[in-house]
Amino acid sequence: MSETRIVEVRRKVLKENDLLARRLRDRFQSAGTRVISLVSSPGSGKTTLLERLLTDLRPQHCVAALVGDLATENDAARLARSGAPVKQITTGTVCHLDASMVERALDGWPVEEVDYLFIENVGNLVCPSSFDLGEDLRLVLVSTTEGEDKPLKYPTIFNTADVAVITKLDMAQAADINMDLLIQNIHGVRPGMPIFRVSARSGQGLHELEQFLTATLNKAKVAQVQ
Amino acid sequence: MHELSIALSIVDGVLEELDLQKLGKVEVVYVRLGRLSGVDKDALSFSYEVACEGTALVNSRLVIEEVEVAILCSACGVERRTRSFPLLACAECGAAGERVLHGEELEITAMEMVH
């Protein structure tokens, strides 16, 4: 008769990705490169916001971006208009970026010279949440046209992000969004989460977001030096 | 759907453990899946079968233990269940959670071997 026995393992399913992300994080830290990723559903305005951030930060800082999509190089072409170096990652059928895709995309790139590296994930509110990319800050975007209950429907992405950015503020009135309810829902699934409200089109709220990003990340840099 | 990526990672992880621990055939793989992990149980079960094809784990079974959300309550100061998913509010007093203690699990816990 055959005999069964249980062997305990205790191993994270995404151990490989976590290890690779840690290696990336170490590399970014020793290079002094700050890394910010953006996640949201398709059409929330990641690329438009990023185009503005790159353009605004470029005079004082060396910025660059990686942008993930299933197909096309359209977003890279749009972001390149900012003048910053941009690289497209096309994932084929994969619905999210993982640490190995980031590592491969950085191959031959002078990351060490970059102050702020932005990574725009594939537009998807579910899959990117599980994969650490080695970033310092993860921004989750939700646009005023998406409805107040997005955070309740997709809690994990809000839970794994550090900062929420409400985009398309210029459309808020037309979309008749209840802003207080949206904020309440974000804080319901992620208590205390910093929230910014911006319009990349009009520029409203961008300065505050940029100030926050540079201040927070510089603070991290100082802490690391000490 | 990223459950196939997750299932492939489970298969890779188990195969690596088998190799490390010089073990034989696996009948059952046990995983813990938090409700906040963002991974769907049914999609993962389906993907697991696909991911096992052509590997030493073919015909093995995946047993998924779901883990409820627990928070460190900012008012009570202890671990608490939450009032209603997905809100991170204390089931006892309604205060916000300071951090998530359980519910984000995505881990392989055990393998059942046959001799």
Boltz contact constraints between the chains, C-beta under 6 A:
constraints:
  - contact:
      token1: [A, 2]
      token2: [B, 114]
      max_distance: 6.0
  - contact:
      token1: [A, 3]
      token2: [B, 115]
      max_distance: 6.0
  - contact:
      token1: [A, 4]
      token2: [B, 112]
      max_distance: 6.0
  - contact:
      token1: [A, 4]
      token2: [B, 114]
      max_distance: 6.0
  - contact:
      token1: [A, 5]
      token2: [B, 113]
      max_distance: 6.0
  - contact:
      token1: [A, 6]
      token2: [B, 110]
      max_distance: 6.0
  - contact:
      token1: [A, 6]
      token2: [B, 112]
      max_distance: 6.0
  - contact:
      token1: [A, 7]
      token2: [B, 111]
      max_distance: 6.0
  - contact:
      token1: [A, 7]
      token2: [B, 113]
      max_distance: 6.0
  - contact:
      token1: [A, 8]
      token2: [B, 110]
      max_distance: 6.0
  - contact:
      token1: [A, 9]
      token2: [B, 17]
      max_distance: 6.0
  - contact:
      token1: [A, 9]
      token2: [B, 108]
      max_distance: 6.0
  - contact:
      token1: [A, 9]
      token2: [B, 110]
      max_distance: 6.0
  - contact:
      token1: [A, 11]
      token2: [B, 13]
      max_distance: 6.0
  - contact:
      token1: [A, 11]
      token2: [B, 108]
      max_distance: 6.0
  - contact:
      token1: [A, 12]
      token2: [B, 107]
      max_distance: 6.0
  - contact:
      token1: [A, 13]
      token2: [B, 6]
      max_distance: 6.0
  - contact:
      token1: [A, 13]
      token2: [B, 9]
      max_distance: 6.0
  - contact:
      token1: [A, 13]
      token2: [B, 10]
      max_distance: 6.0
  - contact:
      token1: [A, 13]
      token2: [B, 106]
      max_distance: 6.0
  - contact:
      token1: [A, 13]
      token2: [B, 107]
      max_distance: 6.0
  - contact:
      token1: [A, 14]
      token2: [B, 9]
      max_distance: 6.0
  - contact:
      token1: [A, 95]
      token2: [B, 2]
      max_distance: 6.0
  - contact:
      token1: [A, 96]
      token2: [B, 2]
      max_distance: 6.0
  - contact:
      token1: [A, 126]
      token2: [B, 38]
      max_distance: 6.0
  - contact:
      token1: [A, 127]
      token2: [B, 2]
      max_distance: 6.0
  - contact:
      token1: [A, 129]
      token2: [B, 38]
      max_distance: 6.0
  - contact:
      token1: [A, 130]
      token2: [B, 38]
      max_distance: 6.0
  - contact:
      token1: [A, 155]
      token2: [B, 86]
      max_distance: 6.0
  - contact:
      token1: [A, 156]
      token2: [B, 36]
      max_distance: 6.0
  - contact:
      token1: [A, 156]
      token2: [B, 38]
      max_distance: 6.0
  - contact:
      token1: [A, 159]
      token2: [B, 36]
      max_distance: 6.0
  - contact:
      token1: [A, 188]
      token2: [B, 87]
      max_distance: 6.0
  - contact:
      token1: [A, 189]
      token2: [B, 86]
      max_distance: 6.0
  - contact:
      token1: [A, 191]
      token2: [B, 88]
      max_distance: 6.0
  - contact:
      token1: [A, 191]
      token2: [B, 96]
      max_distance: 6.0
  - contact:
      token1: [A, 191]
      token2: [B, 97]
      max_distance: 6.0
